[in-house]
Amino acid sequence: MRRLLAALTLVALVAACTSGPTLDEAAAELQKDLRRFETDDVFKNELAAFKVVEQPDRDIPCGDGRFKRVFAATAEDGGTPLTPNDLYGAQRIMESTLALFGYEVTYDMNQLERLDGRDIRADKKELGITVNVAVRPGSPAYRLRAETLCLQH
């Protein structure tokens, strides 16, 4: 009985240490999401001027043998700068797009009256990926930053 209990404890400890995503898994999902943005109907339009500012192709050290990956991009809203009155619609478009890509969007109802911009956060918790999007009047309308947690390979 003691041996069985010790073996089960060891299995549980190993599972706890190896649970969660690896950097390679999270990075592959981040790359896939970048391709989704590039080919999504909202952003593949030439007027959207979707531009990747930072590719998720390099490991960024976090310490303790852990690394993260990041991608950043900008886009316009149909080719014209947003006005404060356009913010709600632009916010909803981005939230819907993120939900379609499998992200859990955090809704902040306190932003509904803001005229200077909207901030969106969405997560894929099972893969350790967070996306933050700033929706602003003017140009660029969307400023996206997605990153993984600090993970091991």
Secondary structure, DSSP 8 states (H G I E B T S, - for coil): -HHHHHHHHHHHHHHHHH-S--HHHHHHHHHHHHHHHHHSHHHHSGGG--EEEE-S-S-EEEETTEEE-EEEEEE-BTTB-B-GGGHHHHHHHHHHHHHHTT-EEE--GGGTT-SS-EEEEEEEGGGTEEEEEEE-SBSSSEEEEEEE-SB--
